[in-house]
Amino acid sequence: MSWASPFWFPHTVTVEDAIPAGGSGTRFAEPRTVAAEVKDQQRIVVGADANEHVSNTQVTVPISAAVPVGSMVTVWAGRVGARRARVIAVQRDENLPPLPSHLILSLQ
């Protein structure tokens, strides 16, 4: 079984990468679809602003997805509970082969 198989990333999410625009605020890139594992559970996380935030959803994606903090992620598109939320923290988990490296996105 390949590490990229649907067994490890059984869901898909839509990611709109944050593009900081200085005084003009943040813009977002065109949406892209990324293979993922989505878990709806509340956790307290420390955001990029060094404050504690409640994360309602954690999304695991391949490390190659390179999702920056501040991006918008849509989970469960077309299903009950679909929502779009901001990435408030990114945890990087790098592993040596054959284990996959991945990012864990904490959504607001």
C-alpha positions in Angstrom: 0.0 0.0 0.0 1.4 3.4 -1.0 1.6 6.1 1.6 -0.3 8.4 -0.8 -3.2 6.0 -1.0 -6.7 7.0 0.1 -6.2 4.8 3.3 -3.9 7.6 4.7 -5.7 10.6 3.2 -9.3 9.5 2.7 -10.8 13.0 2.3 -10.2 16.0 0.1 -10.2 19.6 1.1 -10.0 22.9 -0.9 -7.1 25.2 0.0 -6.8 28.9 -0.8 -3.3 29.9 0.1 -2.8 33.1 2.0 -0.9 35.8 0.1 0.2 38.6 2.5 -0.3 42.0 0.8 1.2 44.3 3.4 -1.0 47.2 4.2 -3.7 45.9 1.8 -4.4 42.9 4.0 -4.3 39.3 3.0 -5.4 38.0 -0.4 -6.0 34.4 -1.3 -4.7 32.3 -4.2 -7.0 30.3 -6.5 -8.6 27.3 -4.8 -6.8 23.9 -5.1 -7.9 20.4 -4.1 -5.6 18.5 -1.7 -5.9 14.9 -0.4 -6.3 15.0 3.4 -7.5 13.4 6.6 -10.0 15.6 8.4 -10.8 15.3 12.2 -13.4 17.4 13.8 -12.4 17.8 17.4 -11.7 20.8 19.6 -8.2 21.6 20.8 -6.4 24.6 22.2 -3.5 25.6 20.0 -1.0 28.4 20.1 -1.3 30.4 16.9 1.2 32.3 14.9 0.3 35.3 17.0 1.5 33.5 20.1 -2.0 33.5 21.6 -4.1 30.5 22.5 -7.0 29.7 20.1 -9.6 27.0 19.9 -9.2 24.8 16.9 -12.4 22.9 15.9 -10.8 20.9 13.1 -7.4 19.4 12.3 -6.5 18.5 8.7 -3.5 16.3 7.9 -2.1 16.8 4.4 1.1 15.6 2.6 4.0 17.9 3.3 4.2 18.8 -0.4 0.9 20.7 0.0 2.9 23.5 1.7 -0.1 25.3 3.2 0.8 28.5 5.0 -0.8 29.9 8.2 -3.7 32.2 7.4 -4.9 30.2 4.4 -8.5 29.3 4.0 -9.5 25.6 4.0 -12.9 24.2 3.0 -13.8 20.8 4.6 -16.7 18.5 3.9 -17.6 20.4 0.7 -21.0 19.4 -0.6 -21.8 17.5 2.7 -23.6 18.3 5.9 -21.1 20.2 8.1 -19.3 21.8 5.2 -17.4 24.9 6.2 -14.5 27.3 5.3 -12.1 28.1 8.1 -8.8 29.9 8.5 -5.5 28.0 9.3 -4.4 29.2 12.7 -1.4 26.9 13.2 0.7 24.4 11.1 2.5 21.5 12.6 5.2 19.9 10.5 6.0 16.2 10.9 9.0 15.1 8.8 9.9 11.5 8.7 12.5 9.3 7.0 11.3 7.0 4.3 9.3 4.8 4.2 7.2 6.9 6.5 5.4 9.9 5.0 6.0 13.5 6.0 3.0 15.6 6.5 1.5 18.9 7.8 -1.2 19.1 10.5 -3.3 22.2 9.9 -5.3 23.5 12.9 -8.4 25.3 11.7 -10.3 28.0 13.5 
